[in-house]
Structure formats: structure tokens, C-alpha cells
Amino acid sequence: MSERISFIELGARQRARAMLDEGSFRELLGPYEHLTSPWLEPQGIVPQADDGMVVAKGTIEGKPTVVVAIEGAFQGGSMGEVSGAKMAAALELAAQDQRKGIPTQAVLMLETGGVRLQEANLGLAAIADIHAAIVDLRRYTPVIGIVAGTVGCFGGMSIAAALCSRLIVTREARLGLNGPQVIEQEAGIGEYDSRDRPFIWSLTGGEVRYQAGFVDALVADSLADVKQATLDFLRQGVPARLRTDEYRAYLDRLNRFDTRKQVDKQQVLALFTREDLV
């Protein structure tokens, strides 16, 4: 039955529960703890009891695992002080487990527009802590990132996605440093029309990101397919080389990019096509 279940249509808590072995799901700092952002209500925004961040402990194939899932339906999955601290602390505790001999795995479900503007520097500081925690933990175990849709993964959290040991996307996913509306606001509609969906997906959609080598697996919008890709990467262990190890090669390619021309899919793939797809 699971092969007919859409991963995208599941909420963050449903995704986390479905990823873990049946009966092993245990939520940490869940909604009944009422750990909400103190900064939203004074600005006229209704807070959410879990601040849009689900942290669950359990097992995958019997191995201790922490799953962190961002709820894209709350404030666009934006990262504030509380939600960011929950993710960073979960990763830091997993690294502590590793140093104690407890091989705790990590899966991150990244549906986020990046920093929560209403919390500005607090959110940015939390994202920096998340980056540091991923880099620490991935020395011991694969940190698997999943971007499915419909929010995508942007801003500082796109850097978190890039730091993951392995990254899984669907065709419906989007991944980029700046979101379409931000680019249009700063550079103008002539540079980037945020309403042009085919254009946006041709540059930041899951398929082209896979073809360009920025992600490791492109799967259908299926719970079964997402779970299988996650299991495959966890079983492979820590990669011999990480994408971030290749930063010099990426910089060299970027330096060859002609910024005088409107970017399109063909330009992107001319610079970044995956070697295994050539």
C-alpha cells in the first residue's frame, strides 16, 4: 500500500512517523510541551505549539535514529529561535551519542524558506548552529536530507541541505539559495519572474538539481520510494567524499559562468552535468 502514498501530501509528523520502524516513534518537545516562539504573538502572528518543527527518536532497521521534520505549512517552514534550536540540539545530541558508542543515525526533512524574517538574527544564529551540528555528525554517520515539496528548501537551510551527506529530492521539489520572490524583488521581474513556474522548475526543480549533481537521488512522490532511497544511503555509510569536498571544482565552474546572459537550464547543465549521466 505504501507505494501509493504521496510523501508530499503527508504532514511533517506523518513523514517522521512513517520513516521510522513501526511502533518506535517517540516525539521530543512535541506540541503538548507548548514550546512556542515568544516573538510571533507580539507581531500579531498566531504561534504553533511545536513551532513547526517535529523531532522524533526511534529506529530504522533497528538502529537508533533521530528524524527532524520541518512543517512547511507553518510560516513557510521558516526557521526561528525555537524551531532552529530544536533541530540543532537534536543533531548535537546525536553526535554526543556517537561519541558514547551509540550509533545514532539522522534524517532531515527540509521544507523551508529559510530564516523566519520576524526573528531575523535569532533565526540566522540557529541556522548557523544547525550547519555546525551537521558537519560534526556527518563524520560518524550519514546525515540524510530530503526535500520533497511543496515549499522547497531555500535560504540558509539550502546550505544545510548541501552539507548533508546525501540529499534526496522529488521532481516537485525546489532547491536554491534564494527563493523566486526574493530574486524578483531584488533583481526585477526581467531577471526572474516568480510566477513563471516552468522557468523556476527548469533552474531549481528537483530533476535539474539531480542532473547537475547537487543532489544524490531523484525519486517519485511516493512514501515507499523516499523510504527506500533513505535506507539505501544509510546502509552505504559515511561517503568517502562529500559534495562540499569538491568546492574548488564548483568555484572553477562558477567562474566560467557568463553573467551577462539570462541563465537557463542549458547553461546550468553545460557547467554542472553529473559525470555519471554523461
C-alpha positions as CSV (number, residue, x, y, z in Angstrom):
1,M,0.0,0.0,0.0
2,S,2.8,2.5,0.9
3,E,3.9,2.8,-2.8
4,R,0.6,4.6,-3.5
5,I,1.0,7.1,-0.6
6,S,2.2,10.5,-1.6
7,F,5.1,11.7,0.5
8,I,4.4,15.3,-0.3
9,E,0.9,15.2,0.9
10,L,1.9,14.0,4.4
11,G,2.5,16.5,7.2
12,A,5.8,16.7,9.0
13,R,4.7,14.5,11.9
14,Q,3.3,11.9,9.5
15,R,6.5,11.9,7.5
16,A,8.6,11.4,10.6
17,R,6.4,8.6,11.9
18,A,6.4,6.8,8.5
19,M,10.2,6.9,8.2
20,L,10.8,5.1,11.5
21,D,10.2,1.5,12.3
22,E,6.6,0.8,13.2
23,G,6.0,1.4,16.9
24,S,9.3,3.1,17.5
25,F,8.2,6.8,17.0
26,R,8.7,8.9,20.1
27,E,8.4,12.7,19.8
28,L,10.7,15.1,21.7
29,L,9.4,18.5,22.7
30,G,6.1,17.9,21.0
31,P,3.1,20.2,20.8
32,Y,1.9,19.3,24.3
33,E,5.1,20.8,25.7
34,H,3.9,24.2,24.3
35,L,7.4,25.3,23.4
36,T,6.3,28.2,21.2
37,S,8.2,31.2,19.8
38,P,7.9,34.2,22.1
39,W,8.4,36.6,19.2
40,L,5.4,35.9,17.0
41,E,2.4,36.9,19.1
42,P,3.6,40.4,19.8
43,Q,3.8,40.8,16.0
44,G,0.2,39.7,15.5
45,I,1.1,36.1,14.4
46,V,-0.5,33.1,15.9
47,P,2.3,30.8,17.1
48,Q,2.3,27.0,16.8
49,A,2.7,24.7,19.8
50,D,5.7,22.9,18.3
51,D,7.0,26.0,16.3
52,G,6.7,24.0,13.1
53,M,9.5,21.6,14.0
54,V,9.0,17.9,14.7
55,V,11.8,16.0,16.4
56,A,11.4,12.2,16.7
57,K,13.5,9.4,18.1
58,G,13.1,5.8,17.1
59,T,14.8,3.2,15.0
60,I,15.3,2.5,11.3
61,E,16.1,-1.2,10.6
62,G,16.5,-1.5,14.4
63,K,19.2,1.2,14.6
64,P,18.8,4.3,16.8
65,T,17.7,7.2,14.6
66,V,16.6,10.8,15.0
67,V,14.3,12.3,12.4
68,V,13.8,16.0,12.2
69,A,10.9,17.2,10.0
70,I,10.0,20.9,9.2
71,E,6.3,21.7,8.9
72,G,6.2,23.7,5.7
73,A,2.6,24.6,6.3
74,F,3.5,26.8,9.3
75,Q,5.1,30.1,8.3
76,G,6.5,28.5,5.1
77,G,8.7,26.2,7.2
78,S,10.7,29.3,8.3
79,M,13.4,28.9,11.0
80,G,13.1,30.8,14.2
81,E,14.8,30.7,17.5
82,V,12.8,27.8,18.9
83,S,12.5,25.7,15.8
84,G,16.1,26.1,14.9
85,A,17.3,25.3,18.4
86,K,15.2,22.1,18.3
87,M,16.9,20.9,15.1
88,A,20.4,21.9,16.2
89,A,20.0,20.3,19.6
90,A,18.7,17.0,18.1
91,L,21.8,16.8,15.8
92,E,24.2,17.8,18.6
93,L,22.7,15.0,20.9
94,A,23.1,12.5,18.0
95,A,26.7,13.4,17.8
96,Q,27.1,13.0,21.5
97,D,25.5,9.6,21.2
98,Q,28.1,8.6,18.6
99,R,30.9,9.6,20.8
100,K,29.4,7.5,23.6
101,G,29.3,4.5,21.3
102,I,25.6,4.8,20.4
103,P,25.4,4.8,16.6
104,T,22.5,7.3,16.1
105,Q,21.5,8.0,12.5
106,A,19.9,11.2,11.3
107,V,17.3,12.0,8.7
108,L,16.3,15.7,8.0
109,M,13.1,16.6,6.1
110,L,13.7,20.1,4.8
111,E,10.6,22.0,3.7
112,T,11.7,25.6,4.5
113,G,12.0,29.0,3.0
114,G,15.0,29.7,5.3
115,V,15.2,32.2,8.2
116,R,12.0,33.5,9.7
117,L,12.1,37.2,9.0
118,Q,10.2,38.0,12.2
119,E,13.0,36.6,14.2
120,A,15.9,37.7,11.9
121,N,19.2,37.3,13.7
122,L,17.9,34.7,16.2
123,G,16.9,32.5,13.3
124,L,20.2,33.1,11.5
125,A,22.1,32.1,14.6
126,A,20.1,28.9,14.9
127,I,20.7,28.0,11.3
128,A,24.5,28.5,11.9
129,D,24.2,26.1,14.8
130,I,22.4,23.6,12.5
131,H,25.3,23.9,9.9
132,A,27.9,23.2,12.6
133,A,25.9,20.3,14.0
134,I,25.5,18.6,10.6
135,V,29.3,18.9,9.9
136,D,30.0,17.4,13.3
137,L,27.6,14.5,13.0
138,R,28.3,13.5,9.4
139,R,31.8,12.4,10.5
140,Y,30.2,9.5,12.2
141,T,27.1,8.6,10.3
142,P,25.4,9.7,7.0
143,V,23.1,12.7,7.6
144,I,20.3,12.2,5.0
145,G,18.4,15.2,3.8
146,I,15.0,15.0,2.0
147,V,13.4,17.8,0.0
148,A,10.0,16.8,-1.4
149,G,7.7,19.8,-1.9
150,T,5.7,22.0,-2.0
151,V,7.7,24.6,-0.1
152,G,11.2,23.6,-1.3
153,C,14.4,24.4,0.5
154,F,15.9,27.9,0.4
155,G,18.0,30.4,2.2
156,G,20.4,29.3,4.9
157,M,18.7,26.0,5.0
158,S,19.7,25.3,1.4
159,I,23.2,25.4,2.8
160,A,22.2,22.9,5.4
161,A,20.9,20.7,2.7
162,A,24.2,21.0,0.8
163,L,26.0,19.9,3.9
164,C,24.1,16.7,4.3
165,S,26.0,13.5,3.4
166,R,23.3,12.6,0.9
167,L,20.3,14.5,-0.5
168,I,17.1,13.1,-1.8
169,V,14.6,15.1,-3.9
170,T,11.4,14.6,-5.9
171,R,10.6,16.3,-9.3
172,E,8.2,18.6,-7.4
173,A,11.0,19.8,-5.0
174,R,12.9,23.0,-5.4
175,L,16.3,23.8,-4.0
176,G,18.1,27.2,-4.2
177,L,19.9,29.7,-2.1
178,N,17.4,32.5,-2.8
179,G,13.7,31.9,-3.4
180,P,12.0,33.2,-6.6
181,Q,10.1,36.1,-4.9
182,V,13.3,37.3,-3.2
183,I,15.2,37.3,-6.5
184,E,12.4,39.1,-8.3
185,Q,12.2,41.7,-5.5
186,E,16.0,42.4,-5.6
187,A,16.8,42.0,-9.3
188,G,13.5,42.7,-11.0
189,I,10.9,40.6,-12.9
190,G,13.1,40.8,-16.1
191,E,15.7,38.8,-14.3
192,Y,13.4,36.3,-12.5
193,D,9.7,36.1,-12.9
194,S,8.4,34.3,-9.7
195,R,5.1,33.5,-11.4
196,D,6.8,31.6,-14.3
197,R,6.6,28.1,-12.8
198,P,8.2,26.2,-15.8
199,F,11.2,28.6,-15.7
200,I,11.6,28.3,-11.9
201,W,11.5,24.5,-12.0
202,S,13.9,24.4,-15.0
203,L,16.5,26.0,-12.8
204,T,15.8,24.9,-9.2
205,G,13.5,21.9,-9.6
206,G,14.4,18.5,-8.3
207,E,15.1,17.0,-11.7
208,V,17.6,19.6,-12.9
209,R,19.3,19.7,-9.5
210,Y,19.8,16.0,-9.8
211,Q,21.1,16.3,-13.3
212,A,23.5,19.0,-12.2
213,G,24.9,16.8,-9.4
214,F,23.6,18.9,-6.5
215,V,21.6,16.1,-5.1
216,D,22.2,12.3,-4.9
217,A,18.8,10.7,-5.7
218,L,15.7,11.7,-7.6
219,V,12.6,9.7,-6.6
220,A,8.9,9.7,-7.4
221,D,6.5,11.3,-4.9
222,S,6.0,8.1,-3.1
223,L,6.5,7.2,0.5
224,A,7.9,3.9,-0.5
225,D,10.4,5.4,-2.9
226,V,11.6,8.0,-0.4
227,K,12.0,5.5,2.3
228,Q,13.9,3.1,0.1
229,A,16.3,5.8,-1.1
230,T,16.9,6.8,2.6
231,L,17.5,3.2,3.6
232,D,20.0,2.7,0.7
233,F,22.0,5.7,1.7
234,L,22.0,4.8,5.4
235,R,23.2,1.3,4.5
236,Q,26.1,2.8,2.5
237,G,27.6,4.5,5.5
238,V,29.7,7.7,5.5
239,P,30.6,8.6,1.9
240,A,34.3,8.6,1.1
241,R,34.0,12.1,-0.3
242,L,31.3,14.7,0.4
243,R,29.9,17.2,-2.1
244,T,31.5,20.0,0.0
245,D,34.9,18.5,-0.5
246,E,34.6,19.5,-4.2
247,Y,34.2,23.2,-3.5
248,R,37.2,24.2,-5.6
249,A,35.7,22.4,-8.7
250,Y,32.4,24.2,-8.1
251,L,34.1,27.6,-7.8
252,D,36.1,26.9,-11.0
253,R,32.9,26.2,-12.9
254,L,31.1,29.2,-11.5
255,N,34.0,31.5,-12.6
256,R,33.3,30.3,-16.2
257,F,29.6,31.4,-16.0
258,D,28.7,34.4,-18.2
259,T,26.6,36.6,-16.0
260,R,25.8,38.9,-19.0
261,K,23.3,36.4,-20.3
262,Q,19.9,35.3,-18.8
263,V,20.5,32.0,-17.1
264,D,18.7,28.9,-18.4
265,K,18.7,25.2,-17.9
266,Q,21.1,24.6,-20.8
267,Q,23.7,26.9,-19.3
268,V,23.4,25.2,-15.9
269,L,23.8,21.7,-17.3
270,A,26.6,22.8,-19.5
271,L,28.6,23.7,-16.4
272,F,27.3,21.1,-13.8
273,T,26.0,18.0,-15.5
274,R,26.7,14.9,-13.4
275,E,29.5,12.8,-14.8
276,D,27.5,9.6,-14.2
277,L,24.8,10.9,-16.6
278,V,27.0,12.0,-19.4
